């Protein structure tokens, strides 16, 4: 299926990276950033390992991105952290001119018992506001298909509303392939008083085995028809990528046409898939806000 661009206007676009573990990975990520910067993103985000396990690597990549003149939003996970350690990190980022954060609870690393001074992401958001006022634009996570650890959809929505009312400015969702789940979540959040932007998280489809592993771990559903088609391609990567592009472009088109405020792409430190999606849809980012 060929996608005819339906929207020429620029959109709010952002890309997520994870800190590389090797010098070669860092070099490749610089090349990826240069390519994706040409698409006009509002910002790049950089993940943060469980229990702060990649703190130094995250800070190094954040510094690099900022030095290149791009807006950057470091992830900040509070699980296992103390108020003092978070305050120290916030002060470092503020001193370096970072104006955006992605505030998350994070996962408890294997073997860790002490959850630290923060139990929920809403506690972290409230602390950032208490410590830094309005310095940071705060993003939080949203789960259109319900957080895998939530007791119910109602509890999950309530937790999201609490995070937003604690001082978050906008949200980024876990990735999904069912647009109806996003629209229902957005509308339910609005009825609960949350009118701030909720940006859909987009995961390109390049490798079925990897995608299935990620999805099983984080609770993101791959609809049966998509999973069955992908499995049927076997090791035919070209067919997987062509079908994946078709699926993701259709999803993005529907989301934008339905009023989504923009797109946040989980790049897995690769550029080509994002470039192909934007080219197929005739879209680009509007640049830093």
HUZI-V318311 format. One line per field, one symbol per residue. ss: DSSP state (@ for helix, = for strand, . for the rest). phi: phi as a letter, one per 40 degrees, with the letter a starting at -180 (. if undefined). psi: psi as a letter, one per 30 degrees, with the letter a starting at -180 (. if undefined). A space follows every 10 residues. Layout:
BEGIN
ss->???
phi->???
psi->???
END
This chain:
BEGIN
ss->.......... =======... ..@@@@@@@@ @@@@@@@... ..====...@ @@..@@@@@@ @@@@@@@... .======... =.@@@@@@@@ @@@@@....= ====...... .....=.... @@@@@@@@@@ @@....==== ==........ ..@@@@@@@@ @@@@@....= =====...@@ @@@@@@@@@@ @......=== ===....@@@ @@@@@@@@.. ...@@@@@@@ @@....@@@@ @@@@@@@@@@ @@@@@@@... .=====.... .@@@@@@@@@ @...=....
phi->.cccdbaccc bcbabbbbcc cbdccccccc ccdccccccg ccabbbcbcd ggcbdccccc cdccccccgb cabccbcbcg cbcccccccc ccccccgcbb bbcbcgbccd gcbccgcbcb ccccdccdcc cbgcdccbcb cbbdbgdccc cacccccccc cccccchcca bbcccabbcc cccccdcccc cchcbccbcc cbbdbbaccc cccdcccbgc ccddccdccc cccfcccccd cccccccccc ccdccccchd cibbbccfgb bdcccccccc cgbaccgdc
psi->kkkkkfjfll ljklkkllkl fleeeeeeee eeeeeffffh lelklklklk ggfgeeeeee eeeeeeffgl kkjkkjkfkf lleeeeeeee eeeefggkgk ljklelkjlk fkejfafkel eeeeeeeeee egbgekkkkl llifgkkfgk fleeeeeeee eeeeffgkel lkllllgjee eeeeeeeeee fggjglkjkk kkjljfjeee eeeeeeefgk kjkeeeeeee effbgieeee eeeeeeeeee eeeeeefggk fakjkjfhhl eeeeeeeeee fhlllglk.
END
